[in-house]
Structure formats: structure tokens, C-alpha cells
Amino acid sequence: MTGLPRTLARARTPQGELALRERVADDGATVHELIVNGAFAMDSAEVASELALGDTLAQAAGPDGRVLLGGLGLGFTADRLLRHGVGELVIAELAEPLVAWAHAGITDRLGRVAADPRVRLIAGDIAEELTAGGPGFGAIGLDVDNGPDFLIHEPNAALYGAPLLRAAYQRLVPGGLLAIWSERASPALAERLAALGRADTVIVPVHRDGHAIDYAIHRVRRAAGHPAE
Ligand SMILES: C[S@@+](CC[C@H](N)C(=O)[O-])C[C@H]1O[C@@H](n2cnc3c(N)ncnc32)[C@H](O)[C@@H]1O
């Protein structure tokens, strides 16, 4: 990596400090970094798994489908979903400043996502959307932490527990898909999803800073013909 990161914006949130930084990589590319509560949440240098999450959600929702996404981050998954042609995308993002920065177009991608007429960008906890009533979603994606075994926000532990997973499952239309990003496969999460329906785990192998990493996307599909409860 060349050059020190430059802070584009920072803000205090109830969950700690949020910062969006920019640096120039060895190949001259501009890289954005999101730092949440002092922890590295993600950067734009390697986003294969964020894009894979968008692909699997879009495929499940189908053309013009409705998708609920937890965690805006740098907007890669959301942007991918929009490029696939989803009809409606509801995004819940816990960090209110990030929502404001997206509306202000702090990066081209975040600005594009926030301005898309198919997007409803909510500053709030995805847990509230999962438990709210309303029409079902063709796909629901969660990418809010480094995974169930490496939480950035401790309260997010509940998102990976059986009651909220069941709530998420019940917000799916029949045949809909719940997909959860994790920095490594979590057998305990896979087991909880398998208790709900047809579950599997997709491994996305990547190379980062000279290391091979197997990111995981845990999925469960709601049975077709299984009406919303
Ligand atoms: C790793 S980033 C998401 C990356 C995103 N998939 C992308 O493509 O850029 C995680 C995001 O989830 C947000 N977040 C954390 N906990 C949340 C929660 N309970 N509800 C909604 N958003 C949350 C964080 O503020 C952060 O913006």
C-alpha cells in the first residue's frame, strides 16, 4: 500500500466513532476504507464476497424483486443488486452519518445507491426491519459484522440467534432467500439456518495482503408454497 490514508469524514455515533478514509494503492487505484468503532470494517480493495452476496440475493429475488439489506457499508452489495435490476431495495444502516454521507455523494458508489429511486435507505437497526410487519421480500441479506464469531457491535449477536433468524425467514416470500455474510464459515450459524429450511454455505475464496481467506455466505431458502406467517 502506498501513501497514508486520508480521512474523508468522521463522526461520533452511539456505537463509537465512524470514519471513511481514502488511500492510494500500489497500483495507483483509490481505495476507500470504513472504520467502525476503531475496527476495520471493510475496504474497497477486495470486494468479491460483497459482490457475490449481491449476486445470490438478486438471483433469488428475480427481476423486479424486493430485497432487504442490512448494512450499507461502502455500497458494493447494494450497487450490485441495483445493477442486476431489482425492483425495490430497502437498506437499513445503523450508522446515521453514513446514510447522510451517502446522500451527499461522499463516494460515487454511495451517492449512486442513495439517489436510486428504487432504494429506501433507512438509518436504523436491521433487527427492527426484520421484526416489522409488511409485505415479504424475495431476498434478505445481512452484512453487518465481520461475522457471528467476530462482532463489531456486541448487540448484533442477537441477529445470529434463532429468534431473529426465524423472524428474517418469516419475512421472506415463499421461495425467498436469506443470505448472511461471514468472514469465515460458522458451523453454529449453519446449523441454526438448517433448522429453518434448506440451507447451504457458499465459500468465496479471496487473496488479501498475501493471505488466502475463505469468506462464507450462509444461506437458507424458504420453502415454496410455505405462506408467510
Ligand atoms: C461490512 S459493512 C457492509 C458492507 C457492504 N456489504 C458493502 O458492500 O459495502 C457493515 C455495515 O453494517 C452496518 N451495521 C452494523 N450493524 C448494523 C445493524 N444492526 N443494522 C444495520 N446496519 C448495521 C455498519 O455500520 C456497516 O456500515
The ligand as a Tripos MOL2 file, in Angstrom:
@<TRIPOS>MOLECULE
LIG
   27    29     1     0     0
SMALL
NO_CHARGES

@<TRIPOS>ATOM
      1 C1        -19.0240   -4.5970    6.3260 C.3       1 LIG1
      2 S1        -20.1260   -3.2680    6.1300 S.3       1 LIG1
      3 C2        -21.2040   -3.8060    4.8250 C.3       1 LIG1
      4 C3        -20.5130   -3.9040    3.5080 C.3       1 LIG1
      5 C4        -21.4500   -3.8910    2.3100 C.3       1 LIG1
      6 N1        -21.9580   -5.2340    2.0240 N.3       1 LIG1
      7 C5        -20.7620   -3.3480    1.0740 C.2       1 LIG1
      8 O1        -20.8770   -3.9690    0.0180 O.co2     1 LIG1
      9 O2        -20.1120   -2.2950    1.1460 O.co2     1 LIG1
     10 C6        -21.1670   -3.4210    7.5460 C.3       1 LIG1
     11 C7        -22.1720   -2.2690    7.6890 C.3       1 LIG1
     12 O3        -23.2300   -2.6850    8.5530 O.3       1 LIG1
     13 C8        -23.5880   -1.6050    9.4060 C.3       1 LIG1
     14 N2        -24.2800   -2.1880   10.5710 N.ar      1 LIG1
     15 C9        -23.7450   -2.7780   11.6580 C.ar      1 LIG1
     16 N3        -24.6950   -3.2550   12.4690 N.ar      1 LIG1
     17 C10       -25.8970   -2.9760   11.8870 C.ar      1 LIG1
     18 C11       -27.2510   -3.2320   12.2360 C.ar      1 LIG1
     19 N4        -27.5630   -3.8800   13.3630 N.pl3     1 LIG1
     20 N5        -28.2220   -2.7880   11.3970 N.ar      1 LIG1
     21 C12       -27.9080   -2.1290   10.2460 C.ar      1 LIG1
     22 N6        -26.6260   -1.8630    9.8650 N.ar      1 LIG1
     23 C13       -25.6290   -2.2890   10.6700 C.ar      1 LIG1
     24 C14       -22.2580   -0.9360    9.6970 C.3       1 LIG1
     25 O4        -22.4490    0.3870   10.1580 O.3       1 LIG1
     26 C15       -21.5910   -1.0130    8.3060 C.3       1 LIG1
     27 O5        -21.9290    0.0990    7.5190 O.3       1 LIG1
@<TRIPOS>BOND
     1     1     2 1
     2     2     3 1
     3     2    10 1
     4     3     4 1
     5     4     5 1
     6     5     6 1
     7     5     7 1
     8     7     8 2
     9     7     9 1
    10    10    11 1
    11    11    12 1
    12    11    26 1
    13    12    13 1
    14    13    14 1
    15    13    24 1
    16    14    15 ar
    17    14    23 ar
    18    15    16 ar
    19    16    17 ar
    20    17    18 ar
    21    17    23 ar
    22    18    19 1
    23    18    20 ar
    24    20    21 ar
    25    21    22 ar
    26    22    23 ar
    27    24    25 1
    28    24    26 1
    29    26    27 1
@<TRIPOS>SUBSTRUCTURE
     1 LIG1         1 GROUP 0 **** ****
